[in-house]
């Protein structure tokens, strides 16, 4: 298959991004609700045409995509669910966060009877999205990804690649009692990690990200997700899924688009370079300096780049 790599945004993409309206703090979309396995799942469903499905991760919601979705709704159907337990979806008690979240999300996507769909994925939405593409290849035709779980570093075989500060943070989260104090009581995942990620989030944006999690009990899923990150083989069941996803991505031939930044968090520069050199049918757009929540830093550039890519996929 042909491999194309764009090391930076094209002139056309940059021009479209520059002329785009200023990013909005308020979501311009009215959410819909679906019954999924006896629970309510909230989602955005805008436009008509080929489905483009946006999947967020922890601790976000479909709000993450509010300034990117408008770039694709002319000619495409944009679908953006709130993962179960997050955003405006129900918050059932889950004891196996990844497996149950996958069951809810994949059941919802199956109910849409997707054909020739495109996934746009980030964070845990990437693990869930790759998993869906791997197990439903007749439904998914292309994937755009950013700060995503992907080869060569996922699953993490050596936690030290995260750097000392992140190792300390993740070790604390995974320590019984300490993680509860950090995430449930002190709300550090939102009010420290996300707030100071580099996106320069306003108080209004942080208020919306915090809105679904007003109490320590409501933040349980924010703690459970990082405890599911496969590091040095644990937890073994999620490690096996993420390894199967990475093998699938490395061997796949469908069109892929990667957005990346420096230093990034999940896709550092060395991983981005490996992806450019080793994946088939891959294009990439380098956005510049950034952290993990790059949709807040570069919404117009991501939206314009995605819209341009969709015309060629």
Secondary structure, 3 states (H helix, E strand, C coil): CCCCCCCCCCHHHHHHHHHCCCCCCCCCCCCEEEEECCEEEEEEEECCCEEEEEECCCCCCHHHHHHHHCCCCCCEEEEEECCCCCCCCCCCCCCCHHHHHHHHHHHHHHHCCCCCEEEEEEEHHHHHHHHHHHHCCCCEEEEEEEEECCCCCCCECCHHHHCHHHHHHHHHHCCCCHHHHHHHHCCHHHHHHHCCCCCCCCHHHHHHHHHCCCCCHHHHHHHHHHHCCCECCECHHHHHHHHHHHHHHHHCCCEEEEEEEEECCCCCHHHHHHHHHHCCCEEEEEEEEECCCHHHHCHHHHHHHHHHHHCCC
